[in-house]
Amino acid sequence: MFIIVFESTTPASKAAVGGQYYTQMQTLLRSQPGFISETPFASPIHPDQAVLIAKWEIEAGVHIWRTQHEHLRIQYKARRSVFAGYRLRVGPELSSLGGETKGEEEGVTQYAGRFVVLYEGPVSSTSTVRVTDLLDSATADGANVSKDLVDASLHQGEKSVLWFSAWLTEAAAVGFQKAIL
């Protein structure tokens, strides 16, 4: 499986136009070969920030999507007129436990030498506390991977909370993932 993580910052004044582009992209995305699913998340702390996770069966599907003419046209317009900032990460889901592919809930992907852990759990009154305690529990369990943490953010979807963390090494990402499972 391949995963695309799209992080964006959209000023409130451009949210309506951004929503129109998103609707157009969503229709295109769902018709692409190899596409599995997409899940949007919003930051509960920064209302202008969002993350979209798109899952693909194979890398070839991602390549077709990234070179699709209409996608490129909308992407160009959105980058120039909507987003105050954005970051795109693309990579395969890595095996983190003995060659087995991880399930839908927790995945590890690699991009340009950085490794990403996506922790997704149901929305509840304790979700925020649980997510903020993840790094502490990983360190307390002896993983001591916090020195390799590059980036982290919390986002909330309609039914789940996503905690996104980027790591310098695969060992740190896998150590963190093992510690929180």
Residue frames as a rotation matrix with the C-alpha (Angstrom) as fourth column:
MET 1
0.584 0.812 0.000 0.00
0.812 -0.584 0.000 0.00
0.000 0.000 -1.000 0.00
PHE 2
-0.592 -0.690 0.417 1.13
0.678 -0.706 -0.207 3.57
0.437 0.160 0.885 -0.72
ILE 3
0.312 0.656 -0.687 0.10
0.909 -0.417 0.015 6.55
-0.276 -0.629 -0.727 1.35
ILE 4
-0.336 -0.310 0.890 -0.09
0.499 -0.859 -0.111 10.24
0.799 0.407 0.443 0.47
VAL 5
0.074 0.291 -0.954 -0.11
0.940 -0.340 -0.031 12.68
-0.334 -0.894 -0.298 3.39
PHE 6
-0.251 -0.061 0.966 -1.17
0.601 -0.792 0.106 16.16
0.759 0.607 0.236 2.28
GLU 7
-0.112 0.137 -0.984 -0.86
0.899 -0.407 -0.159 18.90
-0.423 -0.903 -0.078 4.92
SER 8
-0.280 0.052 0.959 -2.25
0.675 -0.699 0.235 22.34
0.683 0.713 0.160 4.13
THR 9
-0.523 0.183 -0.832 -2.86
0.570 -0.651 -0.501 25.76
-0.634 -0.737 0.236 5.61
THR 10
-0.386 0.516 0.765 -5.83
0.752 -0.303 0.585 27.60
0.534 0.801 -0.271 4.12
PRO 11
-0.998 0.054 -0.030 -6.71
-0.029 -0.835 -0.549 31.12
-0.055 -0.547 0.835 5.30
ALA 12
-0.393 0.919 -0.012 -10.36
0.471 0.190 -0.861 31.51
-0.790 -0.344 -0.508 6.32
SER 13
0.010 0.387 -0.922 -10.84
-0.513 -0.789 -0.337 34.05
-0.858 0.477 0.190 3.53
LYS 14
-0.392 -0.231 -0.890 -9.99
-0.914 0.205 0.349 31.38
0.102 0.951 -0.292 0.94
ALA 15
-0.705 0.113 0.700 -11.78
-0.277 0.865 -0.419 28.41
-0.652 -0.490 -0.579 2.53
ALA 16
0.379 0.925 0.014 -14.78
-0.307 0.140 -0.942 28.55
-0.873 0.353 0.337 0.15
VAL 17
0.484 -0.294 -0.824 -12.58
-0.865 -0.022 -0.501 28.42
0.129 0.956 -0.265 -2.95
GLY 18
-0.636 -0.757 0.148 -10.48
-0.771 0.617 -0.160 25.71
0.030 -0.215 -0.976 -1.32
GLY 19
-0.305 0.631 0.713 -13.64
-0.280 0.657 -0.700 23.70
-0.911 -0.413 -0.023 -0.67
GLN 20
0.702 0.549 -0.454 -14.61
-0.555 0.023 -0.831 23.92
-0.446 0.836 0.321 -4.34
TYR 21
0.019 -0.790 -0.613 -11.18
-0.919 0.227 -0.321 22.68
0.393 0.570 -0.722 -5.42
TYR 22
-0.716 -0.276 0.641 -11.36
-0.591 0.730 -0.345 19.88
-0.372 -0.626 -0.685 -2.84
THR 23
0.244 0.895 0.375 -14.74
-0.344 0.441 -0.829 18.74
-0.907 0.073 0.415 -4.21
GLN 24
0.697 -0.053 -0.715 -13.31
-0.714 0.037 -0.699 18.64
0.063 0.998 -0.012 -7.74
MET 25
-0.357 -0.925 -0.128 -10.20
-0.872 0.379 -0.311 16.76
0.336 0.001 -0.942 -6.57
GLN 26
-0.424 0.260 0.867 -12.28
-0.570 0.668 -0.479 14.30
-0.704 -0.698 -0.135 -4.56
THR 27
0.687 0.725 -0.045 -14.30
-0.441 0.368 -0.819 13.32
-0.577 0.582 0.573 -7.64
LEU 28
0.463 -0.613 -0.640 -11.13
-0.745 0.122 -0.656 12.83
0.480 0.781 -0.400 -9.68
LEU 29
-0.465 -0.733 0.497 -9.35
-0.884 0.358 -0.300 10.97
0.042 -0.579 -0.814 -6.89
ARG 30
-0.076 0.540 0.838 -12.12
-0.529 0.691 -0.493 8.42
-0.845 -0.480 0.233 -6.41
SER 31
0.885 0.430 -0.180 -12.05
-0.357 0.377 -0.855 7.53
-0.300 0.820 0.487 -10.12
GLN 32
0.155 -0.928 -0.340 -8.30
-0.974 -0.086 -0.211 6.77
0.167 0.364 -0.916 -10.21
PRO 33
0.602 -0.007 -0.798 -7.04
-0.104 0.991 -0.087 3.20
0.792 0.135 0.596 -10.68
GLY 34
-0.220 -0.740 -0.636 -5.59
0.530 0.457 -0.715 1.79
0.819 -0.494 0.291 -7.48
PHE 35
-0.543 0.073 0.836 -7.19
-0.545 -0.788 -0.285 4.37
0.639 -0.611 0.468 -5.20
ILE 36
-0.613 0.299 -0.732 -8.42
0.602 0.776 -0.188 2.89
0.512 -0.556 -0.655 -1.89
SER 37
0.478 0.776 -0.411 -9.60
0.860 -0.317 0.400 5.72
0.180 -0.545 -0.819 0.36
GLU 38
-0.505 -0.577 0.642 -9.07
0.292 -0.814 -0.501 9.28
0.812 -0.066 0.580 1.55
THR 39
0.356 0.560 -0.749 -9.69
0.908 -0.016 0.419 10.73
0.222 -0.829 -0.514 4.98
PRO 40
-0.021 -0.342 0.939 -9.56
0.110 -0.935 -0.338 14.46
0.994 0.096 0.057 5.81
PHE 41
0.156 -0.005 -0.988 -8.59
0.984 0.089 0.155 15.74
0.087 -0.996 0.018 9.26
ALA 42
0.469 0.017 0.883 -8.74
0.092 -0.995 -0.030 19.28
0.879 0.095 -0.468 10.70
SER 43
-0.638 -0.724 -0.261 -6.55
0.414 -0.037 -0.910 20.70
0.649 -0.689 0.323 13.43
PRO 44
0.410 0.806 -0.426 -8.52
0.824 -0.128 0.552 21.38
0.391 -0.577 -0.717 16.63
ILE 45
0.081 -0.498 -0.864 -5.88
0.743 -0.548 0.385 23.95
-0.665 -0.673 0.326 17.61
HIS 46
-0.688 -0.354 -0.634 -5.32
-0.178 -0.764 0.620 25.71
-0.704 0.539 0.463 14.25
PRO 47
0.225 0.930 0.291 -8.60
0.102 0.275 -0.956 25.85
-0.969 0.245 -0.033 12.29
ASP 48
0.588 -0.034 -0.808 -6.79
-0.739 -0.429 -0.520 26.83
-0.328 0.903 -0.277 9.08
GLN 49
-0.509 -0.843 -0.174 -4.65
-0.857 0.475 0.201 23.66
-0.086 0.251 -0.964 9.06
ALA 50
0.660 0.726 0.192 -5.71
-0.672 0.685 -0.283 20.29
-0.337 0.058 0.940 7.69
VAL 51
-0.637 -0.754 0.158 -4.28
-0.599 0.614 0.514 16.90
-0.485 0.233 -0.843 6.77
LEU 52
0.578 0.736 -0.353 -5.60
-0.807 0.448 -0.385 14.53
-0.125 0.507 0.853 4.12
ILE 53
-0.450 -0.651 0.611 -4.53
-0.489 0.752 0.442 10.87
-0.747 -0.100 -0.657 4.09
ALA 54
0.505 0.551 -0.664 -4.99
-0.861 0.270 -0.431 9.05
-0.058 0.789 0.611 0.77
LYS 55
-0.123 -0.494 0.861 -4.33
-0.387 0.822 0.417 5.32
-0.914 -0.282 -0.292 0.48
TRP 56
0.306 0.085 -0.948 -3.42
-0.951 0.072 -0.300 3.53
0.043 0.994 0.102 -2.74
GLU 57
0.963 0.078 0.259 -3.02
-0.090 0.995 0.035 -0.13
-0.255 -0.057 0.965 -3.67
ILE 58
0.380 -0.848 0.369 0.23
0.889 0.445 0.109 0.32
-0.257 0.287 0.923 -5.62
GLU 59
-0.267 -0.626 -0.733 2.81
0.341 -0.773 0.535 2.96
-0.901 -0.107 0.420 -6.47
ALA 60
-0.827 -0.033 0.561 1.75
0.562 -0.093 0.822 3.01
0.025 0.995 0.095 -10.14
GLY 61
0.209 0.975 0.081 -1.67
0.929 -0.224 0.294 4.36
0.305 0.014 -0.952 -9.07
VAL 62
0.415 -0.161 -0.896 0.03
0.516 -0.769 0.377 7.21
-0.749 -0.619 -0.236 -7.20
HIS 63
-0.670 -0.739 -0.064 2.16
0.325 -0.370 0.870 8.01
-0.667 0.563 0.488 -10.25
ILE 64
-0.483 0.586 0.651 -0.90
0.796 -0.016 0.605 8.10
0.365 0.810 -0.459 -12.53
TRP 65
0.550 0.718 -0.428 -2.67
0.834 -0.496 0.239 10.40
-0.040 -0.488 -0.872 -10.04
ARG 66
0.188 -0.560 -0.807 0.30
0.396 -0.708 0.584 12.75
-0.899 -0.430 0.088 -9.70
THR 67
-0.846 -0.531 -0.052 0.59
0.147 -0.326 0.934 13.14
-0.512 0.782 0.354 -13.49
GLN 68
-0.147 0.891 0.430 -3.15
0.969 0.216 -0.117 13.31
-0.197 0.400 -0.895 -14.29
HIS 69
-0.609 -0.201 0.767 -3.80
0.567 -0.786 0.244 16.50
0.554 0.584 0.593 -16.29
GLU 70
0.301 0.818 0.490 -6.91
0.133 -0.545 0.828 17.73
0.944 -0.184 -0.273 -14.45
HIS 71
0.706 -0.143 -0.693 -5.29
0.708 0.168 0.686 17.05
0.018 -0.975 0.220 -11.06
LEU 72
-0.359 -0.932 -0.050 -2.23
0.925 -0.362 0.113 19.09
-0.123 -0.005 0.992 -12.07
ARG 73
-0.391 0.291 0.873 -4.44
0.369 -0.820 0.438 21.96
0.843 0.493 0.213 -13.31
ILE 74
0.704 0.706 0.077 -6.42
0.166 -0.268 0.949 22.17
0.691 -0.655 -0.306 -10.05
GLN 75
0.479 -0.619 -0.622 -3.27
0.867 0.225 0.444 21.70
-0.134 -0.752 0.645 -7.98
TYR 76
-0.537 -0.703 0.467 -1.57
0.786 -0.618 -0.025 24.61
0.306 0.354 0.884 -9.75
LYS 77
-0.044 0.617 0.785 -4.56
0.082 -0.781 0.619 26.91
0.996 0.091 -0.016 -9.18
ALA 78
0.850 0.412 -0.329 -4.89
0.315 0.105 0.943 25.94
0.423 -0.905 -0.041 -5.50
ARG 79
0.122 -0.892 -0.435 -1.19
0.988 0.068 0.139 26.41
-0.095 -0.446 0.890 -4.80
ARG 80
-0.689 -0.440 0.576 -1.26
0.576 -0.815 0.067 29.89
0.440 0.378 0.814 -6.31
SER 81
-0.439 0.597 0.672 -4.60
-0.251 -0.799 0.546 31.14
0.863 0.071 0.501 -4.99
VAL 82
0.611 0.784 -0.114 -5.68
-0.149 0.254 0.956 29.16
0.778 -0.567 0.272 -1.91
PHE 83
0.665 -0.326 -0.672 -2.92
0.687 0.619 0.379 27.69
0.293 -0.714 0.636 0.23
ALA 84
0.815 -0.491 0.308 -0.80
-0.567 -0.785 0.249 29.78
0.119 -0.378 -0.918 2.56
GLY 85
-0.345 -0.922 0.174 1.33
-0.929 0.362 0.075 26.66
-0.133 -0.136 -0.982 2.93
TYR 86
0.824 0.562 -0.072 1.30
-0.566 0.818 -0.104 22.97
0.000 0.126 0.992 2.12
ARG 87
-0.397 -0.903 0.166 3.47
-0.874 0.427 0.230 19.87
-0.279 -0.054 -0.959 2.38
LEU 88
0.690 0.556 -0.463 3.12
-0.693 0.693 -0.202 16.59
0.209 0.460 0.863 0.55
ARG 89
-0.412 -0.761 0.501 4.63
-0.803 0.563 0.195 13.28
-0.431 -0.322 -0.843 1.68
VAL 90
0.635 0.551 -0.541 4.35
-0.748 0.612 -0.256 10.11
0.191 0.567 0.801 -0.37
GLY 91
-0.493 -0.870 0.005 5.67
-0.857 0.485 -0.173 6.67
0.149 -0.090 -0.985 0.42
PRO 92
-0.137 0.398 -0.907 5.06
-0.164 0.894 0.417 2.98
0.977 0.206 -0.057 0.78
GLU 93
0.732 0.326 0.598 3.71
-0.661 0.131 0.739 1.47
0.162 -0.936 0.312 3.93
LEU 94
-0.279 -0.928 -0.245 6.66
-0.727 0.371 -0.578 -0.22
0.627 0.017 -0.779 5.56
SER 95
0.463 0.276 -0.842 6.74
0.292 0.850 0.439 -3.49
0.837 -0.449 0.312 7.38
SER 96
0.104 -0.436 0.894 7.41
-0.769 -0.605 -0.206 -2.68
0.631 -0.666 -0.398 11.00
LEU 97
0.115 -0.022 0.993 6.98
-0.837 0.536 0.109 -6.09
-0.535 -0.844 0.043 12.57
GLY 98
-0.380 -0.425 0.821 8.70
-0.155 0.905 0.397 -9.00
-0.912 0.023 -0.410 10.84
GLY 99
-0.987 -0.154 0.038 7.67
0.015 0.147 0.989 -8.43
-0.158 0.977 -0.143 7.24
GLU 100
-0.286 0.951 0.120 3.94
0.940 0.302 -0.157 -8.17
-0.185 0.068 -0.980 7.85
THR 101
-0.584 0.194 0.788 1.96
0.275 -0.866 0.417 -5.27
0.764 0.460 0.453 6.43
LYS 102
-0.943 0.252 -0.217 0.40
0.130 -0.322 -0.938 -3.11
-0.306 -0.913 0.271 9.14
GLY 103
-0.227 0.958 0.175 -3.34
0.952 0.256 -0.168 -2.68
-0.206 0.128 -0.970 9.36
GLU 104
0.177 0.450 0.876 -5.45
0.702 -0.681 0.208 0.33
0.690 0.578 -0.436 8.49
GLU 105
0.899 0.374 -0.229 -5.14
0.418 -0.570 0.707 2.05
0.133 -0.732 -0.669 11.87
GLU 106
0.592 -0.760 -0.267 -1.38
-0.242 -0.484 0.841 2.44
-0.769 -0.433 -0.471 12.35
GLY 107
0.846 -0.317 0.428 0.93
0.528 0.392 -0.753 2.80
0.071 0.863 0.500 9.37
VAL 108
0.232 -0.843 -0.485 4.54
0.120 -0.470 0.874 3.82
-0.965 -0.261 -0.008 8.80
THR 109
0.868 0.009 0.497 5.59
0.497 -0.001 -0.868 5.45
-0.007 1.000 -0.005 5.55
GLN 110
-0.038 -0.959 -0.282 8.93
0.691 -0.229 0.686 6.78
-0.722 -0.168 0.671 4.32
TYR 111
0.865 0.209 0.456 9.64
0.485 -0.581 -0.653 9.99
0.128 0.786 -0.604 2.42
ALA 112
0.519 -0.714 0.470 13.07
-0.106 -0.599 -0.794 11.45
0.848 0.362 -0.387 1.61
GLY 113
-0.462 -0.826 -0.323 14.85
0.170 0.275 -0.946 9.79
0.870 -0.492 0.013 4.52
ARG 114
-0.725 0.309 0.615 12.12
-0.687 -0.382 -0.618 10.64
0.044 -0.871 0.489 7.03
PHE 115
-0.773 0.449 -0.448 9.73
0.369 0.893 0.258 8.13
0.516 0.034 -0.856 8.48
VAL 116
-0.542 0.690 0.480 6.14
-0.713 -0.680 0.172 8.91
0.445 -0.249 0.860 9.38
VAL 117
-0.878 0.395 -0.270 3.90
0.476 0.780 -0.407 7.25
0.050 -0.485 -0.873 11.96
LEU 118
-0.486 0.824 0.291 0.16
-0.535 -0.544 0.646 7.83
0.691 0.159 0.705 11.66
TYR 119
-0.939 0.256 -0.230 -1.72
0.340 0.590 -0.733 6.99
-0.052 -0.766 -0.641 14.83
GLU 120
-0.543 0.825 0.152 -5.47
-0.493 -0.461 0.738 7.00
0.680 0.326 0.657 14.39
GLY 121
-0.895 0.308 -0.324 -8.01
0.447 0.607 -0.657 6.39
-0.006 -0.733 -0.681 17.14
PRO 122
-0.028 0.976 0.217 -11.70
0.858 -0.088 0.506 7.04
0.513 0.200 -0.835 17.77
VAL 123
-0.452 -0.006 0.892 -12.84
-0.203 -0.973 -0.109 10.51
0.869 -0.231 0.438 18.85
SER 124
0.346 0.556 -0.756 -13.58
0.738 0.336 0.585 10.60
0.579 -0.760 -0.295 22.56
SER 125
0.939 0.032 0.342 -13.15
-0.161 -0.839 0.520 12.90
0.304 -0.543 -0.783 25.52
THR 126
0.646 -0.742 0.178 -9.85
-0.031 0.208 0.978 11.14
-0.762 -0.637 0.111 26.28
SER 127
0.767 -0.339 0.545 -8.44
0.640 0.341 -0.688 11.16
0.048 0.877 0.479 22.72
THR 128
0.677 -0.527 0.513 -6.49
-0.232 -0.815 -0.532 14.37
0.698 0.241 -0.674 23.13
VAL 129
0.546 -0.480 0.687 -4.99
-0.783 0.000 0.622 13.21
-0.298 -0.877 -0.376 26.41
ARG 130
0.707 -0.247 0.662 -4.09
0.240 0.965 0.104 9.83
-0.665 0.085 0.742 24.91
VAL 131
0.775 -0.396 0.492 -2.40
0.507 -0.075 -0.859 11.39
0.377 0.915 0.143 21.91
THR 132
0.578 -0.580 0.573 -0.37
-0.555 -0.795 -0.244 13.86
0.598 -0.177 -0.782 23.95
ASP 133
0.530 -0.357 0.769 0.77
-0.670 0.380 0.638 11.01
-0.520 -0.853 -0.038 26.20
LEU 134
0.997 -0.075 0.003 2.02
0.061 0.792 -0.607 8.85
0.043 0.605 0.795 23.30
LEU 135
0.383 -0.918 0.098 5.53
-0.189 -0.182 -0.965 10.26
0.904 0.351 -0.243 23.15
ASP 136
0.011 -0.337 0.941 5.90
-0.982 -0.181 -0.053 10.17
0.188 -0.924 -0.333 26.94
SER 137
0.711 0.307 0.633 4.83
-0.483 0.867 0.123 6.53
-0.511 -0.393 0.765 27.06
ALA 138
0.888 -0.437 -0.144 7.26
0.113 0.510 -0.853 5.59
0.447 0.741 0.502 24.27
THR 139
0.042 -0.909 0.415 10.13
-0.506 -0.378 -0.776 7.20
0.862 -0.177 -0.475 26.15
ALA 140
0.116 0.086 0.990 9.03
-0.986 0.127 0.105 5.70
-0.116 -0.988 0.099 29.47
ASP 141
0.919 0.289 0.267 8.89
-0.260 0.955 -0.141 2.22
-0.295 0.060 0.954 27.92
GLY 142
0.229 -0.938 0.261 12.60
0.144 0.297 0.944 2.45
-0.963 -0.178 0.203 27.15
ALA 143
0.611 0.028 0.791 12.26
0.780 0.146 -0.608 3.27
-0.133 0.989 0.067 23.47
ASN 144
0.154 -0.549 -0.822 13.90
0.320 -0.759 0.567 6.69
-0.935 -0.351 0.059 24.03
VAL 145
-0.177 -0.136 0.975 13.15
0.976 0.104 0.192 7.71
-0.128 0.985 0.114 20.46
SER 146
0.698 0.617 -0.364 12.13
0.586 -0.784 -0.206 11.29
-0.413 -0.069 -0.908 21.20
LYS 147
-0.043 -0.797 -0.603 15.52
-0.008 -0.603 0.798 12.67
-0.999 0.039 0.019 20.09
ASP 148
-0.869 -0.289 0.403 14.70
0.345 0.229 0.910 11.53
-0.355 0.929 -0.099 16.54
LEU 149
0.177 0.981 0.074 11.27
0.856 -0.116 -0.503 13.20
-0.485 0.152 -0.861 16.42
VAL 150
-0.791 -0.475 0.386 11.27
0.612 -0.626 0.484 15.78
0.012 0.619 0.786 13.60
ASP 151
-0.764 0.624 0.160 7.65
-0.526 -0.748 0.404 16.91
0.372 0.224 0.901 13.47
ALA 152
-0.774 0.593 -0.223 4.31
0.633 0.712 -0.303 16.12
-0.021 -0.375 -0.927 15.10
SER 153
-0.806 0.579 0.123 0.74
-0.566 -0.814 0.131 17.37
0.176 0.036 0.984 14.83
LEU 154
-0.731 0.658 0.181 -2.73
0.365 0.602 -0.710 16.47
-0.576 -0.453 -0.680 16.02
HIS 155
-0.797 0.538 -0.274 -5.79
-0.558 -0.483 0.675 16.54
0.231 0.691 0.685 13.75
GLN 156
-0.587 0.682 0.436 -9.40
-0.067 0.496 -0.866 15.55
-0.807 -0.537 -0.245 14.25
GLY 157
-0.914 0.380 -0.141 -11.75
-0.091 0.145 0.985 14.01
0.394 0.914 -0.098 11.70
GLU 158
-0.086 0.981 0.177 -15.45
-0.734 -0.182 0.654 13.35
0.674 -0.073 0.736 11.93
LYS 159
0.848 0.481 -0.224 -14.98
-0.266 0.751 0.605 9.98
0.459 -0.453 0.764 13.62
SER 160
0.640 -0.673 -0.372 -11.32
0.760 0.626 0.174 9.78
0.115 -0.394 0.912 14.57
VAL 161
0.820 -0.528 -0.223 -8.25
-0.376 -0.789 0.485 11.60
-0.432 -0.314 -0.846 15.81
LEU 162
0.760 -0.643 0.094 -4.98
0.482 0.461 -0.745 11.46
0.436 0.611 0.661 13.86
TRP 163
0.716 -0.671 -0.193 -1.62
-0.247 -0.502 0.829 12.03
-0.653 -0.546 -0.525 15.48
PHE 164
0.901 -0.417 0.120 1.01
0.205 0.165 -0.965 12.52
0.383 0.894 0.235 12.81
SER 165
0.667 -0.744 -0.041 4.70
-0.282 -0.303 0.910 12.22
-0.690 -0.596 -0.412 13.70
ALA 166
0.851 -0.480 -0.212 7.81
-0.157 0.152 -0.976 12.32
0.501 0.864 0.053 11.48
TRP 167
0.787 -0.580 0.210 11.07
-0.008 0.330 0.944 10.63
-0.617 -0.745 0.255 12.51
LEU 168
0.241 -0.806 -0.541 14.69
-0.914 -0.376 0.153 10.81
-0.327 0.458 -0.827 11.32
THR 169
-0.764 -0.611 -0.207 15.21
-0.644 0.740 0.196 7.05
0.034 0.283 -0.958 11.25
GLU 170
-0.021 0.722 -0.691 13.17
-0.428 0.618 0.659 3.96
0.904 0.310 0.296 10.56
ALA 171
-0.522 -0.251 -0.815 14.38
0.523 0.661 -0.538 2.49
0.674 -0.707 -0.214 13.87
ALA 172
-0.983 0.175 -0.056 12.93
-0.069 -0.636 -0.769 5.45
-0.170 -0.752 0.637 15.79
ALA 173
-0.380 0.894 -0.236 9.60
-0.881 -0.272 0.386 5.30
0.281 0.355 0.892 13.92
VAL 174
0.013 0.354 -0.935 9.26
-0.107 0.930 0.350 1.55
0.994 0.096 0.050 14.42
GLY 175
-0.770 -0.346 -0.536 10.39
0.480 0.240 -0.844 1.83
0.420 -0.907 -0.018 18.08
PHE 176
-0.854 0.511 0.099 7.76
-0.498 -0.746 -0.442 4.49
-0.152 -0.427 0.891 18.68
GLN 177
-0.119 0.849 -0.514 5.08
-0.791 0.232 0.566 2.47
0.600 0.474 0.644 16.90
LYS 178
-0.240 -0.027 -0.970 5.88
0.283 0.954 -0.097 -0.67
0.928 -0.298 -0.222 18.95
ALA 179
-0.946 -0.217 -0.242 5.82
0.289 -0.223 -0.931 1.35
0.148 -0.950 0.273 22.18
ILE 180
-0.710 0.703 0.029 2.35
-0.678 -0.672 -0.300 2.80
-0.191 -0.232 0.954 21.57
LEU 181
-0.217 0.647 -0.731 0.62
-0.577 0.519 0.631 -0.37
0.788 0.558 0.260 20.35
